[in-house]
Amino acid sequence: MIHSLLAPARRLAVTLVLLAPAAGWSQQSEPAETDPIEAINAEFNRKYRELERERLEQLAALAEQTAPEKAGPIYETYFRDALGAGLYQDAEPVAERLLSGQPPTAVVRYLAEVINIMAEADRGDFEKSLESLLGAVEAGKDADEADLARVALPVAARLSLLDAYYQRLVQAGAYEIARKAFEMVQQSAQEGNEPAILDYLSNRIQQLDMIGRPAPSFQGSDVDGRLVRLEDFEGKPILLVFWATWYRPNAEQVAWMKEAYSEYRARGLQIVGVNLDALANGGQPVEEVIPEVRRYVLDYNIGWPNLINIPGEKDIAQAYVVSEIPANVLIDAEGRISALDLNRSSFSEEVEKVLGGSQ
């Protein structure tokens, strides 16, 4: 699940509990050591997921037993629940069956298309998901049907699904497919008059456009007042990690990053944290957030420098087009942006690329 630092609509999107499982990174960012509370939560989530699957099966059976002209609302509930629970592949057979014939309503068709796109991305068939997205965009060009499709899911839900799709592509290094997909969606969304979605798409496209380009220069003071600049790490790869004390998954991220850092630091990798507490709640004075940030760094024994992001000319988050967390940017030894939003499963592969296999 992502958390927006800025737009209220996007804050709503990421607080939808039922949409939390859609963010692929969150399922792969487990703490290095599981405590008893986490174990209880994990077991609860497993059982809850099984109940969700059972509910989907019952809804699908009910829809099949219902006359086609009356089955529309049942299928809509089925697909919305599948999307909310992140059970894309579970719902894919039903979606494909309906799309191969005549879905009962335009809304059902739209939801089935979204299920297919997400299911294909879920299993790593990114080219196919792009083809399906193109087909869905083409099918929805009719103005009346496009309006119907917009009521299929609220803006907040579509934002969460867009980000789930983005995370799957980016964490697999499929940047070009992600760019094509989001430019396609952006063009389609222009007529919808939905600024929150257009803002999100624009932000992600800007980030994707940074891949392979020189990293923006930055400088800032760490929690102890020491000046840290991009130039200080010349010739070494850097992972910029954007975080906040109030965002709980950052603690999970710190756990596995510390473990990985101990392995890769000797080979030249540097990590620099960029704390965003001063951007929260419309902005806070830097001097007020520093004590809490310093306490967090000490409590979690974080061994890399952590800068306090300052709004204005020295805003590092703005320079790297970061408005949501979790977020990180990998910069290679030549100072070019190499990868975005690494998670535990993609970390080693992407870092090995910038280290060039050096031992």
Secondary structure per residue as TSV (DSSP state, phi and psi in degrees):
chain	resnum	aa	ss	phi	psi
A	1	M	-	360.0	134.7
A	2	I	-	-93.0	162.4
A	3	H	E	-133.3	123.8
A	4	S	E	-81.5	143.2
A	5	L	S	-94.5	-13.8
A	6	L	S	-121.7	-88.7
A	7	A	-	-61.9	129.0
A	8	P	H	-58.4	-37.2
A	9	A	H	-61.9	-35.5
A	10	R	H	-78.3	-27.3
A	11	R	H	-65.2	-38.8
A	12	L	H	-62.8	-40.7
A	13	A	H	-59.6	-39.3
A	14	V	H	-89.7	-3.5
A	15	T	T	-97.7	0.6
A	16	L	-	-70.4	109.9
A	17	V	G	-60.7	-40.0
A	18	L	G	-68.8	-19.0
A	19	L	G	-92.6	-5.5
A	20	A	G	-55.8	-42.3
A	21	P	G	-64.3	-13.5
A	22	A	G	-70.7	-20.6
A	23	A	-	-84.4	107.8
A	24	G	G	-61.3	-34.6
A	25	W	G	-62.2	-33.8
A	26	S	G	-67.1	-26.2
A	27	Q	G	-81.1	-7.8
A	28	Q	G	-117.0	10.9
A	29	S	-	-113.9	49.6
A	30	E	-	-71.1	149.2
A	31	P	-	-62.3	154.1
A	32	A	S	-61.4	-36.0
A	33	E	S	-126.0	131.1
A	34	T	-	-89.1	120.3
A	35	D	-	-88.4	168.8
A	36	P	H	-58.2	-38.6
A	37	I	H	-65.2	-43.1
A	38	E	H	-62.8	-37.4
A	39	A	H	-64.0	-41.6
A	40	I	H	-63.7	-45.3
A	41	N	H	-62.0	-40.8
A	42	A	H	-63.6	-41.2
A	43	E	H	-67.0	-40.3
A	44	F	H	-61.3	-46.3
A	45	N	H	-62.4	-37.7
A	46	R	H	-62.8	-46.5
A	47	K	H	-66.5	-38.9
A	48	Y	H	-64.0	-38.8
A	49	R	H	-64.9	-39.2
A	50	E	H	-65.1	-37.2
A	51	L	H	-64.5	-38.7
A	52	E	H	-61.4	-42.4
A	53	R	H	-63.6	-42.4
A	54	E	H	-62.7	-40.7
A	55	R	H	-63.2	-42.4
A	56	L	H	-61.0	-42.8
A	57	E	H	-60.6	-41.0
A	58	Q	H	-68.1	-39.4
A	59	L	H	-65.4	-42.2
A	60	A	H	-62.5	-42.4
A	61	A	H	-64.0	-41.0
A	62	L	H	-63.3	-43.2
A	63	A	H	-62.3	-39.8
A	64	E	H	-68.0	-28.9
A	65	Q	H	-85.6	-7.8
A	66	T	S	-95.8	145.0
A	67	A	-	-56.2	137.7
A	68	P	G	-50.9	-38.5
A	69	E	G	-71.2	-13.8
A	70	K	G	-113.0	-1.2
A	71	A	-	-83.8	-13.4
A	72	G	H	-50.9	-55.0
A	73	P	H	-60.2	-32.3
A	74	I	H	-68.4	-45.0
A	75	Y	H	-64.0	-36.8
A	76	E	H	-61.4	-45.9
A	77	T	H	-61.6	-42.9
A	78	Y	H	-58.0	-51.5
A	79	F	H	-70.3	-38.3
A	80	R	H	-62.7	-41.7
A	81	D	H	-65.6	-40.1
A	82	A	H	-63.6	-42.0
A	83	L	H	-66.9	-42.3
A	84	G	H	-63.8	-34.5
A	85	A	H	-88.5	-5.4
A	86	G	T	72.7	20.7
A	87	L	-	-94.9	58.6
A	88	Y	H	-65.1	-48.2
A	89	Q	H	-69.0	-29.2
A	90	D	H	-64.0	-37.1
A	91	A	H	-90.3	-8.3
A	92	E	H	-59.3	-43.9
A	93	P	H	-58.2	-39.9
A	94	V	H	-66.2	-41.4
A	95	A	H	-62.3	-44.8
A	96	E	H	-64.5	-38.3
A	97	R	H	-63.4	-43.5
A	98	L	H	-68.3	-40.4
A	99	L	H	-70.1	-24.7
A	100	S	H	-74.6	-15.8
A	101	G	S	-116.7	-131.3
A	102	Q	-	-121.9	101.1
A	103	P	-	-57.9	147.5
A	104	P	S	-62.7	-29.6
A	105	T	S	-144.1	163.3
A	106	A	H	-64.6	-33.4
A	107	V	H	-65.8	-42.6
A	108	V	H	-62.3	-41.3
A	109	R	H	-60.9	-44.7
A	110	Y	H	-59.4	-47.8
A	111	L	H	-64.0	-39.5
A	112	A	H	-64.2	-38.4
A	113	E	H	-64.3	-41.3
A	114	V	H	-63.4	-42.7
A	115	I	H	-57.5	-46.6
A	116	N	H	-60.5	-46.3
A	117	I	H	-60.8	-45.9
A	118	M	H	-68.7	-38.0
A	119	A	H	-64.5	-42.0
A	120	E	H	-64.5	-41.9
A	121	A	H	-67.6	-35.7
A	122	D	H	-58.8	-37.8
A	123	R	T	-97.9	10.4
A	124	G	T	87.1	10.2
A	125	D	-	-90.4	70.9
A	126	F	H	-70.3	-38.2
A	127	E	H	-60.7	-43.6
A	128	K	H	-64.5	-39.3
A	129	S	H	-64.4	-35.9
A	130	L	H	-66.6	-40.6
A	131	E	H	-61.9	-43.9
A	132	S	H	-64.6	-38.4
A	133	L	H	-63.6	-43.2
A	134	L	H	-60.5	-44.9
A	135	G	H	-61.0	-40.8
A	136	A	H	-66.2	-40.8
A	137	V	H	-64.2	-43.3
A	138	E	H	-63.3	-41.8
A	139	A	H	-67.7	-26.3
A	140	G	T	-95.3	12.3
A	141	K	T	-71.7	-21.6
A	142	D	S	-62.1	127.5
A	143	A	H	-59.6	-44.8
A	144	D	H	-63.8	-43.8
A	145	E	H	-69.8	-33.4
A	146	A	H	-62.3	-40.4
A	147	D	H	-64.1	-41.0
A	148	L	H	-63.3	-39.7
A	149	A	H	-63.6	-34.0
A	150	R	H	-66.9	-24.8
A	151	V	T	-88.3	-4.1
A	152	A	T	-65.0	-38.5
A	153	L	S	-137.9	138.8
A	154	P	-	-66.6	161.0
A	155	V	H	-54.9	-42.5
A	156	A	H	-60.0	-42.0
A	157	A	H	-67.2	-40.7
A	158	R	H	-67.0	-35.0
A	159	L	H	-63.3	-43.0
A	160	S	H	-64.9	-39.8
A	161	L	H	-68.1	-41.0
A	162	L	H	-58.9	-41.2
A	163	D	H	-71.6	-35.1
A	164	A	H	-61.7	-42.3
A	165	Y	H	-64.1	-45.4
A	166	Y	H	-59.0	-45.4
A	167	Q	H	-63.0	-40.5
A	168	R	H	-62.8	-43.2
A	169	L	H	-68.5	-47.6
A	170	V	H	-67.3	-40.9
A	171	Q	H	-70.9	-14.6
A	172	A	T	-97.6	3.5
A	173	G	T	74.5	16.4
A	174	A	-	-89.2	61.4
A	175	Y	H	-67.9	-40.2
A	176	E	H	-66.5	-40.6
A	177	I	H	-64.5	-41.6
A	178	A	H	-60.4	-42.7
A	179	R	H	-63.3	-47.5
A	180	K	H	-60.5	-44.4
A	181	A	H	-62.3	-45.9
A	182	F	H	-73.7	-32.5
A	183	E	H	-65.8	-36.2
A	184	M	H	-65.7	-46.5
A	185	V	H	-65.4	-38.6
A	186	Q	H	-61.1	-44.9
A	187	Q	H	-61.6	-41.1
A	188	S	H	-68.0	-33.7
A	189	A	H	-80.3	-12.0
A	190	Q	G	-56.3	-34.7
A	191	E	G	-86.1	-3.7
A	192	G	G	-86.8	-11.2
A	193	N	-	53.4	49.8
A	194	E	-	-123.5	85.8
A	195	P	H	-58.0	-33.3
A	196	A	H	-63.6	-41.1
A	197	I	H	-70.8	-43.4
A	198	L	H	-63.2	-38.5
A	199	D	H	-63.7	-44.9
A	200	Y	H	-61.0	-48.0
A	201	L	H	-61.7	-43.5
A	202	S	H	-60.5	-42.7
A	203	N	H	-60.8	-47.0
A	204	R	H	-67.4	-38.5
A	205	I	H	-64.9	-39.6
A	206	Q	H	-61.0	-41.4
A	207	Q	H	-63.6	-44.9
A	208	L	H	-63.6	-33.3
A	209	D	H	-67.8	-16.5
A	210	M	T	-79.8	-17.8
A	211	I	T	-59.2	127.7
A	212	G	T	86.7	-6.5
A	213	R	S	-99.3	160.7
A	214	P	B	-59.0	137.1
A	215	A	-	-70.1	137.2
A	216	P	-	-58.3	137.3
A	217	S	-	-66.6	148.3
A	218	F	-	-146.9	157.9
A	219	Q	E	-154.3	150.9
A	220	G	E	-170.9	170.9
A	221	S	E	-98.4	138.9
A	222	D	B	-82.1	-174.9
A	223	V	T	-65.6	-16.8
A	224	D	T	-103.8	9.6
A	225	G	S	87.0	3.1
A	226	R	-	-79.0	137.9
A	227	L	E	-76.0	131.4
A	228	V	E	-127.4	128.7
A	229	R	E	-126.6	155.6
A	230	L	G	-58.2	-39.1
A	231	E	G	-62.8	-21.2
A	232	D	G	-65.8	-18.0
A	233	F	G	-111.1	23.8
A	234	E	T	-54.6	130.8
A	235	G	T	85.1	2.8
A	236	K	S	-126.3	141.8
A	237	P	-	-71.6	145.1
A	238	I	E	-130.0	138.7
A	239	L	E	-108.0	113.5
A	240	L	E	-86.5	122.1
A	241	V	E	-115.1	115.7
A	242	F	E	-93.0	129.3
A	243	W	E	-152.9	173.3
A	244	A	-	-147.9	150.1
A	245	T	T	-67.0	-29.4
A	246	W	T	-85.9	-0.3
A	247	Y	-	-101.5	104.8
A	248	R	T	-56.6	-43.4
A	249	P	H	-58.9	-15.8
A	250	N	H	-62.2	-31.2
A	251	A	H	-64.9	-39.7
A	252	E	H	-65.4	-41.0
A	253	Q	H	-63.2	-43.1
A	254	V	H	-57.9	-40.0
A	255	A	H	-59.7	-50.9
A	256	W	H	-78.0	-27.7
A	257	M	H	-67.9	-36.6
A	258	K	H	-62.1	-41.0
A	259	E	H	-64.0	-44.8
A	260	A	H	-68.5	-37.6
A	261	Y	H	-63.4	-38.2
A	262	S	H	-62.1	-28.0
A	263	E	H	-82.5	-40.6
A	264	Y	H	-97.5	-13.6
A	265	R	G	-61.4	-41.4
A	266	A	G	-63.8	-21.3
A	267	R	G	-94.9	3.6
A	268	G	T	115.4	-10.8
A	269	L	-	-69.2	136.2
A	270	Q	E	-117.1	145.0
A	271	I	E	-119.8	135.5
A	272	V	E	-128.6	120.1
A	273	G	E	-84.9	145.5
A	274	V	E	-125.9	105.8
A	275	N	E	-83.5	135.1
A	276	L	-	-111.1	18.4
A	277	D	G	-57.5	-34.0
A	278	A	G	-69.1	-13.0
A	279	L	G	-91.4	-12.6
A	280	A	G	-71.4	151.1
A	281	N	G	54.2	39.7
A	282	G	G	82.3	4.1
A	283	G	-	111.2	136.5
A	284	Q	-	-134.5	149.8
A	285	P	-	-60.3	136.2
A	286	V	H	-58.2	-40.4
A	287	E	H	-63.8	-22.2
A	288	E	H	-82.5	-25.9
A	289	V	H	-92.3	-21.7
A	290	I	H	-57.1	-46.1
A	291	P	H	-58.2	-41.6
A	292	E	H	-68.2	-39.3
A	293	V	H	-65.5	-44.0
A	294	R	H	-62.5	-40.5
A	295	R	H	-63.0	-42.1
A	296	Y	H	-62.4	-44.9
A	297	V	H	-61.4	-40.2
A	298	L	H	-71.5	-43.2
A	299	D	H	-60.6	-38.8
A	300	Y	T	-98.1	5.9
A	301	N	T	50.8	51.8
A	302	I	-	-81.4	123.0
A	303	G	-	-93.6	-0.2
A	304	W	S	-106.5	157.7
A	305	P	-	-63.7	145.0
A	306	N	E	-129.0	115.1
A	307	L	E	-88.7	151.3
A	308	I	E	-95.2	116.1
A	309	N	-	-70.4	129.8
A	310	I	-	-113.9	121.3
A	311	P	S	-59.6	148.9
A	312	G	S	115.6	-147.6
A	313	E	T	-64.4	-28.4
A	314	K	T	-100.9	22.2
A	315	D	-	-73.1	103.8
A	316	I	H	-70.1	-39.1
A	317	A	H	-60.5	-42.4
A	318	Q	H	-64.9	-40.5
A	319	A	H	-62.2	-31.3
A	320	Y	T	-103.3	14.5
A	321	V	T	54.9	44.1
A	322	V	-	-104.9	117.9
A	323	S	-	-127.1	2.3
A	324	E	E	-140.7	151.3
A	325	I	E	-125.8	152.3
A	326	P	S	-74.3	149.3
A	327	A	E	-154.1	142.1
A	328	N	E	-151.5	157.8
A	329	V	E	-134.1	126.2
A	330	L	E	-98.2	125.2
A	331	I	E	-112.5	130.3
A	332	D	-	-80.5	178.0
A	333	A	T	-65.8	-20.0
A	334	E	T	-90.5	1.4
A	335	G	S	86.0	18.0
A	336	R	B	-102.2	149.1
A	337	I	E	-74.2	123.2
A	338	S	E	-104.6	-35.0
A	339	A	E	-157.2	160.1
A	340	L	E	-125.5	147.8
A	341	D	S	49.5	54.7
A	342	L	-	-65.9	142.8
A	343	N	-	-119.7	-172.9
A	344	R	H	-61.8	-36.1
A	345	S	H	-78.7	-27.4
A	346	S	H	-98.1	-9.8
A	347	F	H	-57.7	-56.6
A	348	S	H	-60.8	-44.0
A	349	E	H	-61.4	-45.4
A	350	E	H	-71.1	-38.6
A	351	V	H	-67.1	-39.0
A	352	E	H	-58.7	-35.9
A	353	K	H	-61.8	-46.2
A	354	V	H	-77.2	-22.2
A	355	L	H	-83.3	-14.2
A	356	G	T	66.8	24.4
A	357	G	T	74.8	12.1
A	358	S	-	-69.4	145.3
A	359	Q	-	-110.2	360.0
